[in-house]
Amino acid sequence: MQKRVKGWGLAAALLASIWGAPALALVQSAPPVSYGVEADTFHPVRARQGMVASVDALATQVGVDILRQGGNAVDAAVAVGFALAVTHPQAGNLGGGGFMLLRTAAGQVSAIDFREVAPARASRDMFLDKQGNADSKLSLTSPLASGTPGTVAGFALAADKYGTLPLSRLLQPAIALAREGIVVNDALADDLNTYGKEVLLGHDNSRAIFFKADGTPYQKGERLVQANLARSLTLIAQQGPDAFYKGEIADEIAAEMAQHGGLIDKQDLARYRALERKPIGGSYRGYQIFSMPPPSSGGIHIVQILNILENFDLAKMGFGSADAIQVMAEAEKYAYADRSEYLGDPDFVKVPWQALTSKDYAKSLAQQIDIAKARPSEQIKPGKLAPYESNQTTHFSVVDKAGNAVAVTYTLNTNFGSGIVAGKSGILLNNQMDDFSARPGTPNVYGLIGGEANAIQPGKRPLSSMSPTIVVKDGKTWLVTGSPGGSRIITTVLQMVVNSIDFAMNVAEATSAPRFHHQWLPDQLRVEKGFSPDTLKLLSAKGQNVQLLPAMGSTQSIMIGPDGTLYGASDPRTPDDLTAGY
């Protein structure tokens, strides 16, 4: 029996009018699946021909419909990305940036870097006050907070090189949703009422879109029309990415910046390029791991932590045991300490990725881990590598019937970015400049410490934790995953991998399992509800500073069974997300 998803009526009508096709039939439920284990508590969505997992139901529907119309996984991912700019403006975007990791059915793996770039007029100390202290208001909510956006260039590059449908066609669902309006869901209503009031109300262009005439934000069930955004999307469909980087949209962005003291000008936009990079690769207990290279720190440190964990029998320790959590938390401390010192834009600094992902280096760190006693973070320093040298984001995953797989994580940084809509473009601008080290050694909004490698320089890309990840088993794509969460992205994705491999969880169980996080500084083991109180007491006795704090991450994941069946799961921590296939 198929279950109709609330809010799909409008999207079905819009997409049917676009494609001239009947509305999408969804796979919404599945019998218990866990490759032979019949006692699973959580069950994934199951499909055979294609699957999309995203934070928003309408965007997921767009992607599945592209697959049904003959598009491949890259086509669907690009269409989902543009749709999320309409349906999930908290993080979906045209004015931000991110990363795409893809693996073709033939086994080719590629990473597309469309991270934002510091404008040419950016300077090292631009976010310091007169006393030399970092000013978060400047780096988060002022016009100075925005780097040159990369999303449009990244999606255009992916569609041109790896897609099968024209970019103009992939934009049509997003155009229709923006023009006809979306029904505000729980997530958007909640975020407009909280973050929106903080960052959007103070800007006339933003207030005109997301707030009603009486000054109240749009509520759940009300229709939000984004006519200016529809026009910008239409311009991109007609003119390609040049509309954004050299045409009318570039004019709007540059004028907004010039009027209010921002740094992005038309030259910054015209010179922007999305880059194709070689992914970070590793192995873990016989599986191949692929993830993002710098300027993301995610791939390097996921592989580094997995290399450390390979020296311990986590399966024997058991999921949720104090020993397993102790080992993982200690491994995370070492990785985040190294992140603070060595990671940055590889076009500006030499990132010692080979050393950081070395099995020998990991073994030397593993030997320093005491299962019985936590090591204080103040005693952990970035490692000496020479001997080994040879919150608010969104993620979506797509797999097509041929076996092509795509994982995309992109963002404005914090919810709604800087809160500034560029002129009449309808496009929210990012506040990614906060991801640079405003002053080396000073934490950013996520508490992450950065060093000289991540200092602000014109043309440089800020360091990120975004970690779209693909796991390969026996030569075939096995798991496609990723998550938002700022500094907690790395540990969230890590736990998806460990839960799936070491603890033999199906994708829904791995997604729903409680999470924990340690990022070296502050010296705090953050845990969600769901772990045994006895476990937490044991961890405290080992010296961990255990803090019960709100839920972490919003993974959107797809696992491929040995017979090619697709099993997917969206995160129960997030309202209104959806995994669907056909």
C-alpha positions as CSV (number, residue, x, y, z in Angstrom):
1,M,0.0,0.0,0.0
2,Q,1.3,3.4,-0.9
3,K,1.0,6.3,1.4
4,R,0.3,9.8,0.1
5,V,2.7,12.4,1.4
6,K,1.2,15.6,2.7
7,G,2.1,18.7,0.7
8,W,2.7,16.6,-2.5
9,G,-0.5,17.6,-4.2
10,L,0.8,21.0,-5.4
11,A,4.2,19.6,-6.5
12,A,2.5,16.7,-8.3
13,A,0.4,19.1,-10.3
14,L,3.3,21.4,-11.0
15,L,5.6,18.6,-12.1
16,A,2.9,16.9,-14.1
17,S,2.4,20.2,-16.0
18,I,6.1,20.5,-16.6
19,W,6.7,17.0,-17.8
20,G,3.3,16.2,-19.3
21,A,3.4,13.0,-17.2
22,P,1.2,11.6,-14.4
23,A,2.1,12.4,-10.8
24,L,4.8,10.3,-9.2
25,A,4.0,7.0,-7.5
26,L,6.1,6.7,-4.4
27,V,7.6,3.8,-2.5
28,Q,6.9,4.8,1.1
29,S,7.3,1.6,3.0
30,A,9.1,-1.6,2.9
31,P,9.1,-5.0,4.6
32,P,11.8,-5.7,7.1
33,V,15.2,-5.8,5.3
34,S,18.6,-6.4,6.9
35,Y,20.2,-8.9,4.7
36,G,19.1,-12.0,6.6
37,V,18.2,-10.5,10.0
38,E,14.5,-10.4,10.6
39,A,14.4,-8.7,14.0
40,D,15.2,-5.2,12.9
41,T,13.5,-2.4,14.8
42,F,13.8,0.3,12.1
43,H,13.1,-0.5,8.4
44,P,14.4,1.4,5.4
45,V,12.5,2.5,2.3
46,R,13.0,0.1,-0.5
47,A,13.1,0.5,-4.3
48,R,14.6,-1.0,-7.4
49,Q,15.0,1.6,-10.1
50,G,16.2,4.7,-8.3
51,M,16.1,6.6,-5.0
52,V,16.5,10.1,-3.5
53,A,16.9,11.0,0.1
54,S,16.7,14.7,1.1
55,V,15.7,17.0,3.9
56,D,12.6,18.1,2.0
57,A,9.7,16.0,0.7
58,L,9.0,18.3,-2.4
59,A,12.7,18.3,-3.4
60,T,12.9,14.5,-3.1
61,Q,9.8,14.2,-5.3
62,V,11.5,16.4,-7.9
63,G,14.6,14.2,-7.9
64,V,12.6,10.9,-8.2
65,D,10.6,12.3,-11.0
66,I,13.8,13.3,-12.9
67,L,14.9,9.7,-12.5
68,R,11.6,8.4,-13.8
69,Q,11.9,10.7,-16.8
70,G,15.2,9.1,-17.8
71,G,17.7,11.4,-16.1
72,N,20.6,9.9,-14.3
73,A,21.7,10.4,-10.6
74,V,23.6,13.6,-11.5
75,D,20.6,15.0,-13.3
76,A,18.4,14.3,-10.3
77,A,20.9,15.7,-7.8
78,V,21.2,19.0,-9.7
79,A,17.4,19.3,-9.9
80,V,17.1,18.5,-6.2
81,G,19.7,21.1,-5.4
82,F,17.9,23.8,-7.3
83,A,14.6,22.8,-5.8
84,L,16.0,23.0,-2.3
85,A,16.9,26.6,-2.9
86,V,13.1,27.2,-3.1
87,T,11.7,24.7,-0.6
88,H,14.5,24.8,2.1
89,P,15.9,28.3,2.0
90,Q,17.5,27.8,5.4
91,A,20.3,26.0,3.7
92,G,19.3,25.1,0.1
93,N,20.7,27.8,-2.0
94,L,21.9,29.6,-5.1
95,G,24.0,32.1,-3.0
96,G,26.1,29.6,-1.1
97,G,28.3,26.7,-2.0
98,G,29.3,23.1,-1.2
99,F,30.6,19.8,-2.5
100,M,29.4,17.0,-4.7
101,L,30.9,13.5,-4.6
102,L,29.9,11.1,-7.3
103,R,30.7,7.5,-8.3
104,T,29.6,6.3,-11.8
105,A,28.3,2.8,-12.5
106,A,31.7,2.1,-14.1
107,G,33.5,2.9,-10.8
108,Q,34.9,6.4,-11.6
109,V,34.9,8.6,-8.5
110,S,35.0,12.4,-8.7
111,A,34.7,15.3,-6.3
112,I,33.3,18.7,-7.4
113,D,34.3,21.6,-5.3
114,F,31.9,24.6,-5.5
115,R,32.9,26.1,-2.2
116,E,32.7,29.9,-1.8
117,V,35.7,32.0,-2.4
118,A,37.0,35.0,-0.5
119,P,36.5,38.2,-2.6
120,A,39.6,40.0,-4.0
121,R,39.2,42.8,-1.4
122,A,39.1,40.4,1.5
123,S,41.9,40.9,4.1
124,R,43.4,38.8,6.9
125,D,42.1,40.9,9.8
126,M,38.8,42.0,8.3
127,F,36.8,40.5,11.2
128,L,38.9,41.9,14.1
129,D,37.7,44.8,16.2
130,K,40.0,47.6,17.4
131,Q,41.2,45.5,20.3
132,G,42.2,42.7,17.9
133,N,39.4,40.3,18.9
134,A,37.2,38.4,16.4
135,D,33.8,40.1,15.9
136,S,31.3,37.4,15.0
137,K,28.7,40.0,14.0
138,L,30.9,41.0,11.1
139,S,31.6,37.4,10.0
140,L,28.0,36.2,10.3
141,T,25.4,38.9,9.7
142,S,27.1,41.8,7.9
143,P,27.6,42.2,4.1
144,L,31.3,41.3,4.8
145,A,30.2,37.8,5.7
146,S,29.6,36.5,2.2
147,G,32.1,34.7,0.0
148,T,31.6,34.5,-3.8
149,P,28.9,31.9,-4.3
150,G,29.7,28.6,-6.1
151,T,26.5,26.6,-6.2
152,V,25.3,27.6,-9.7
153,A,28.7,26.9,-11.2
154,G,29.0,23.6,-9.4
155,F,25.7,22.3,-10.5
156,A,26.3,23.5,-14.1
157,L,29.7,21.7,-14.2
158,A,28.2,18.5,-12.9
159,A,25.3,18.6,-15.3
160,D,27.5,19.4,-18.3
161,K,30.1,16.7,-17.6
162,Y,28.1,13.9,-16.0
163,G,24.4,14.5,-16.6
164,T,22.2,13.5,-19.6
165,L,19.6,16.2,-19.5
166,P,20.0,19.9,-20.3
167,L,20.5,22.3,-17.4
168,S,17.4,24.3,-18.5
169,R,15.2,21.2,-18.1
170,L,16.6,20.4,-14.6
171,L,15.7,23.9,-13.5
172,Q,12.0,23.7,-14.5
173,P,10.7,22.1,-11.3
174,A,12.4,24.7,-9.1
175,I,11.1,27.5,-11.3
176,A,7.5,26.2,-11.0
177,L,7.8,25.8,-7.2
178,A,9.1,29.3,-6.8
179,R,6.6,30.9,-9.1
180,E,3.5,29.0,-7.9
181,G,4.5,28.9,-4.3
182,I,5.2,26.2,-1.7
183,V,3.1,25.3,1.3
184,V,5.3,26.1,4.4
185,N,6.1,23.0,6.3
186,D,7.0,22.5,10.0
187,A,10.8,22.9,9.5
188,L,10.5,26.2,7.6
189,A,7.9,27.6,9.8
190,D,9.9,26.8,12.9
191,D,13.1,28.3,11.5
192,L,11.4,31.4,10.2
193,N,10.0,32.0,13.7
194,T,13.4,31.6,15.4
195,Y,16.4,32.2,13.2
196,G,14.4,34.1,10.6
197,K,13.4,36.8,13.1
198,E,17.1,37.2,14.1
199,V,18.7,37.4,10.7
200,L,16.0,38.2,8.1
201,L,13.8,40.9,9.6
202,G,16.5,43.5,9.5
203,H,16.9,43.4,5.8
204,D,14.1,44.9,3.6
205,N,14.5,42.5,0.7
206,S,14.5,39.5,3.0
207,R,11.6,40.7,5.0
208,A,9.5,41.2,1.9
209,I,9.9,37.6,0.9
210,F,9.6,35.6,4.2
211,F,7.4,37.9,6.3
212,K,3.9,39.1,5.8
213,A,2.8,42.7,5.7
214,D,2.1,42.7,9.5
215,G,5.6,41.6,10.2
216,T,4.9,38.0,11.1
217,P,6.7,35.1,9.4
218,Y,4.8,32.7,7.2
219,Q,3.3,29.9,9.2
220,K,2.8,26.2,8.6
221,G,0.3,25.6,5.9
222,E,0.5,29.1,4.3
223,R,1.7,29.5,0.8
224,L,5.1,31.2,0.2
225,V,5.6,32.6,-3.3
226,Q,9.1,33.6,-4.4
227,A,8.6,35.5,-7.6
228,N,12.0,37.1,-7.8
229,L,13.7,33.8,-7.2
230,A,11.6,32.3,-9.9
231,R,12.9,35.0,-12.3
232,S,16.5,34.4,-11.3
233,L,16.1,30.6,-11.9
234,T,14.5,31.3,-15.2
235,L,17.4,33.5,-16.2
236,I,19.8,30.7,-15.4
237,A,17.7,28.2,-17.4
238,Q,17.8,30.5,-20.4
239,Q,21.4,31.8,-20.2
240,G,23.2,29.2,-18.2
241,P,25.5,30.0,-15.3
242,D,26.6,33.2,-17.0
243,A,23.3,34.8,-15.9
244,F,24.5,34.4,-12.3
245,Y,28.2,35.2,-12.8
246,K,28.2,37.8,-15.6
247,G,24.6,38.9,-16.2
248,E,21.6,40.4,-14.4
249,I,22.0,38.4,-11.3
250,A,25.6,39.4,-11.0
251,D,24.5,43.0,-11.3
252,E,22.0,42.5,-8.4
253,I,24.6,40.9,-6.1
254,A,27.3,43.4,-6.9
255,A,24.9,46.4,-6.4
256,E,23.8,45.0,-3.0
257,M,27.3,44.6,-1.9
258,A,28.4,48.1,-3.0
259,Q,25.4,49.7,-1.4
260,H,26.0,48.2,2.1
261,G,29.7,47.8,2.3
262,G,30.1,44.2,1.1
263,L,33.2,43.0,-0.9
264,I,31.8,40.9,-3.7
265,D,32.0,42.7,-7.0
266,K,31.4,41.7,-10.7
267,Q,35.0,40.7,-11.1
268,D,34.8,38.3,-8.2
269,L,31.7,36.7,-9.7
270,A,33.1,36.6,-13.3
271,R,36.3,34.8,-12.2
272,Y,34.6,32.2,-10.0
273,R,35.2,28.6,-11.1
274,A,33.9,25.3,-9.7
275,L,36.8,22.7,-9.5
276,E,36.9,19.0,-10.0
277,R,39.2,17.3,-7.5
278,K,40.5,13.9,-6.7
279,P,38.5,12.4,-3.7
280,I,40.2,11.3,-0.5
281,G,40.3,7.5,-0.5
282,G,40.8,5.0,2.3
283,S,40.0,1.5,3.4
284,Y,38.2,0.2,6.5
285,R,37.9,-3.5,7.3
286,G,37.8,-4.4,3.6
287,Y,35.5,-1.6,2.4
288,Q,36.7,1.3,0.3
289,I,35.9,4.8,1.6
290,F,35.6,7.9,-0.6
291,S,35.0,11.4,0.7
292,M,35.7,15.1,0.0
293,P,39.3,16.4,-0.2
294,P,40.3,19.8,1.0
295,P,39.1,22.5,1.3
296,S,36.8,20.1,3.1
297,S,38.4,18.5,6.2
298,G,35.7,15.8,6.2
299,G,37.3,13.2,4.0
300,I,40.8,13.3,5.5
301,H,39.5,13.1,9.1
302,I,36.9,10.4,8.5
303,V,39.6,8.2,6.9
304,Q,42.0,9.2,9.7
305,I,39.6,8.2,12.5
306,L,38.6,5.0,10.7
307,N,42.2,4.1,10.4
308,I,42.6,4.6,14.2
309,L,39.5,2.5,14.9
310,E,40.7,-0.3,12.7
311,N,43.1,-1.1,15.6
312,F,40.2,-1.9,17.9
313,D,37.5,-4.6,17.8
314,L,34.4,-2.3,18.0
315,A,32.1,-5.1,17.0
316,K,33.1,-7.1,20.1
317,M,32.8,-4.1,22.3
318,G,29.2,-3.6,21.0
319,F,27.2,-0.5,19.9
320,G,26.6,2.0,22.7
321,S,29.1,0.4,25.1
322,A,31.3,2.7,27.2
323,D,34.5,1.1,25.7
324,A,33.4,1.6,22.0
325,I,32.4,5.2,22.7
326,Q,35.6,5.9,24.7
327,V,37.8,4.6,21.8
328,M,35.9,6.6,19.2
329,A,35.8,9.8,21.2
330,E,39.6,9.6,21.9
331,A,40.2,9.0,18.2
332,E,38.1,12.1,17.3
333,K,40.2,14.3,19.7
334,Y,43.4,13.5,17.8
335,A,41.7,14.1,14.4
336,Y,40.3,17.5,15.4
337,A,43.6,18.6,16.9
338,D,45.2,17.9,13.5
339,R,42.4,19.7,11.7
340,S,43.2,22.8,13.6
341,E,46.8,22.9,12.4
342,Y,47.0,21.4,9.0
343,L,43.8,21.9,7.0
344,G,43.1,24.7,4.6
345,D,42.6,25.5,0.9
346,P,45.0,23.2,-1.0
347,D,45.5,25.9,-3.6
348,F,47.1,28.1,-0.9
349,V,48.7,25.7,1.6
350,K,50.3,22.3,1.5
351,V,47.8,19.9,3.2
352,P,49.6,16.8,4.3
353,W,46.8,14.5,3.4
354,Q,49.0,11.4,2.8
355,A,50.4,11.7,6.3
356,L,47.1,12.3,8.0
357,T,45.5,9.3,6.2
358,S,48.5,7.0,6.8
359,K,47.7,3.7,8.5
360,D,51.1,3.9,10.3
361,Y,50.3,7.3,11.7
362,A,46.9,6.1,12.8
363,K,48.5,3.1,14.5
364,S,50.8,5.5,16.4
365,L,47.7,7.4,17.6
366,A,45.8,4.3,18.5
367,Q,48.6,3.2,20.8
368,Q,48.1,6.4,22.8
369,I,44.4,5.6,23.5
370,D,43.6,4.2,26.9
371,I,40.3,2.5,27.0
372,A,40.2,3.0,30.7
373,K,41.1,6.6,31.0
374,A,40.3,9.7,28.8
375,R,43.2,11.9,27.9
376,P,42.5,15.6,28.6
377,S,42.4,17.6,25.4
378,E,44.9,20.1,26.7
379,Q,47.5,17.2,26.6
380,I,46.7,16.5,22.9
381,K,48.5,18.5,20.3
382,P,48.6,18.3,16.5
383,G,50.7,15.4,15.5
384,K,54.2,15.4,14.0
385,L,53.5,14.2,10.5
386,A,56.8,14.2,8.6
387,P,57.6,10.5,9.1
388,Y,54.2,9.6,7.5
389,E,54.2,11.8,4.4
390,S,54.7,9.6,1.2
391,N,24.6,23.7,12.0
392,Q,23.3,24.7,9.2
393,T,23.8,22.8,6.0
394,T,21.8,20.3,4.0
395,H,22.7,16.9,2.4
396,F,21.0,14.7,-0.2
397,S,21.9,11.4,-1.7
398,V,20.8,9.9,-5.1
399,V,21.3,6.5,-6.8
400,D,19.9,5.7,-10.2
401,K,18.9,2.3,-11.8
402,A,22.3,2.0,-13.5
403,G,24.2,2.3,-10.2
404,N,25.4,5.9,-10.5
405,A,25.6,7.5,-7.1
406,V,25.8,11.1,-6.0
407,A,26.2,12.7,-2.5
408,V,25.8,16.4,-2.2
409,T,26.3,18.6,0.9
410,Y,25.9,22.4,0.4
411,T,25.0,25.3,2.5
412,L,24.7,29.0,3.3
413,N,26.5,28.3,6.6
414,T,24.2,29.2,9.4
415,N,20.4,29.2,8.9
416,F,19.5,31.6,6.1
417,G,23.2,32.6,5.8
418,S,23.8,36.3,6.3
419,G,20.1,37.0,6.0
420,I,20.7,39.3,3.1
421,V,18.8,38.9,-0.2
422,A,20.7,40.4,-3.1
423,G,18.6,43.2,-4.5
424,K,15.6,41.9,-6.6
425,S,17.3,38.5,-7.2
426,G,15.4,36.6,-4.5
427,I,18.7,35.0,-3.6
428,L,19.9,34.7,0.0
429,L,23.6,35.2,0.4
430,N,25.9,33.0,2.5
431,N,28.0,33.9,5.6
432,Q,30.7,31.4,4.8
433,M,33.5,33.9,5.5
434,D,33.0,32.9,9.2
435,D,34.6,29.5,8.3
436,F,38.0,31.2,7.9
437,S,40.1,31.7,11.0
438,A,39.3,35.3,11.8
439,R,42.3,35.1,14.2
440,P,44.3,31.8,14.4
441,G,43.4,30.0,17.6
442,T,40.0,31.7,18.0
443,P,36.9,29.4,17.6
444,N,34.3,30.1,14.9
445,V,30.5,29.8,15.4
446,Y,30.8,26.0,15.7
447,G,33.6,26.2,18.3
448,L,36.2,24.9,15.8
449,I,39.7,26.1,16.2
450,G,41.6,27.1,13.1
451,G,45.2,27.9,12.3
452,E,47.4,29.8,9.9
453,A,46.4,27.3,7.1
454,N,42.9,28.7,7.2
455,A,43.6,32.4,7.6
456,I,41.7,34.8,5.3
457,Q,43.3,35.5,1.9
458,P,41.7,36.8,-1.3
459,G,40.7,34.0,-3.7
460,K,40.9,31.4,-1.0
461,R,38.2,28.9,-0.1
462,P,37.4,28.5,3.6
463,L,37.9,25.2,5.4
464,S,34.7,23.1,5.7
465,S,33.6,20.0,7.6
466,M,31.1,19.0,4.9
467,S,31.6,15.3,4.2
468,P,29.6,13.7,1.3
469,T,30.8,10.1,1.5
470,I,30.5,6.9,-0.6
471,V,31.4,3.5,0.7
472,V,32.3,0.7,-1.8
473,K,32.0,-3.0,-1.0
474,D,33.4,-5.7,-3.3
475,G,33.8,-3.2,-6.1
476,K,30.3,-1.9,-6.0
477,T,28.8,1.2,-4.4
478,W,27.3,0.1,-1.0
479,L,26.5,3.3,1.0
480,V,25.9,6.9,0.0
481,T,25.6,9.3,2.9
482,G,26.2,12.7,4.4
483,S,24.8,15.2,6.9
484,P,24.6,18.8,7.9
485,G,25.8,19.9,11.4
486,G,28.8,22.1,11.2
487,S,31.7,20.7,13.3
488,R,29.6,17.6,14.0
489,I,29.3,16.6,10.3
490,I,32.5,14.5,10.4
491,T,31.5,12.5,13.5
492,T,27.9,12.0,12.3
493,V,29.0,10.6,9.0
494,L,31.7,8.5,10.8
495,Q,29.0,6.9,12.9
496,M,26.9,6.1,9.8
497,V,29.9,4.2,8.5
498,V,30.8,2.5,11.7
499,N,27.2,1.6,12.6
500,S,26.8,0.0,9.1
501,I,30.1,-1.9,9.0
502,D,31.0,-2.7,12.6
503,F,27.6,-3.0,14.1
504,A,25.9,-4.6,11.1
505,M,22.9,-2.1,11.2
506,N,20.7,-1.6,8.2
507,V,20.6,2.0,6.9
508,A,17.5,2.9,8.9
509,E,19.0,1.6,12.1
510,A,22.3,3.3,11.5
511,T,20.4,6.5,10.9
512,S,18.2,6.3,14.0
513,A,20.9,5.2,16.5
514,P,21.9,7.8,19.1
515,R,25.0,9.9,18.3
516,F,27.9,11.4,20.2
517,H,30.6,13.9,19.3
518,H,34.0,15.1,20.5
519,Q,35.9,17.8,18.6
520,W,39.0,18.1,20.9
521,L,38.1,21.7,22.1
522,P,36.1,22.3,24.0
523,D,37.0,19.1,26.0
524,Q,33.4,17.8,26.0
525,L,31.8,14.5,25.0
526,R,28.5,15.6,23.6
527,V,25.8,12.8,23.6
528,E,22.2,12.6,22.5
529,K,19.4,11.1,24.5
530,G,19.2,7.3,24.0
531,F,22.4,6.0,25.6
532,S,22.2,3.9,28.7
533,P,22.6,6.0,31.9
534,D,25.0,3.2,33.1
535,T,27.1,3.8,29.9
536,L,27.3,7.5,30.6
537,K,28.3,6.9,34.2
538,L,31.1,4.6,33.0
539,L,32.3,7.2,30.5
540,S,32.3,9.8,33.3
541,A,34.4,7.5,35.4
542,K,36.8,7.1,32.5
543,G,37.3,10.9,32.7
544,Q,35.0,12.0,29.8
545,N,33.2,15.3,30.3
546,V,29.8,13.9,29.3
547,Q,27.2,16.5,28.3
548,L,23.6,15.6,27.3
549,L,22.8,18.0,24.5
550,P,20.3,18.3,21.6
551,A,20.2,15.9,18.6
552,M,22.9,16.0,16.0
553,G,22.9,15.8,12.2
554,S,20.3,15.0,9.6
555,T,21.7,12.2,7.5
556,Q,20.1,11.3,4.1
557,S,21.5,7.9,3.1
558,I,21.1,5.1,0.6
559,M,22.4,1.6,0.9
560,I,22.6,-0.8,-2.0
561,G,22.0,-4.5,-1.3
562,P,23.8,-7.4,-3.0
563,D,21.0,-7.9,-5.5
564,G,20.9,-4.2,-6.4
565,T,17.9,-3.3,-4.3
566,L,18.1,0.2,-2.9
567,Y,17.4,0.8,0.8
568,G,17.1,4.3,2.0
569,A,16.5,6.3,5.2
570,S,16.0,10.0,6.1
571,D,16.9,11.1,9.6
572,P,14.1,11.0,12.2
573,R,15.7,14.0,13.8
574,T,14.5,16.2,11.0
575,P,10.8,17.0,10.2
576,D,9.5,17.0,6.6
577,D,12.4,15.1,5.1
578,L,11.8,12.2,2.8
579,T,13.4,9.2,1.2
580,A,11.6,7.9,-1.9
581,G,12.2,5.7,-4.9
582,Y,10.4,3.7,-7.6
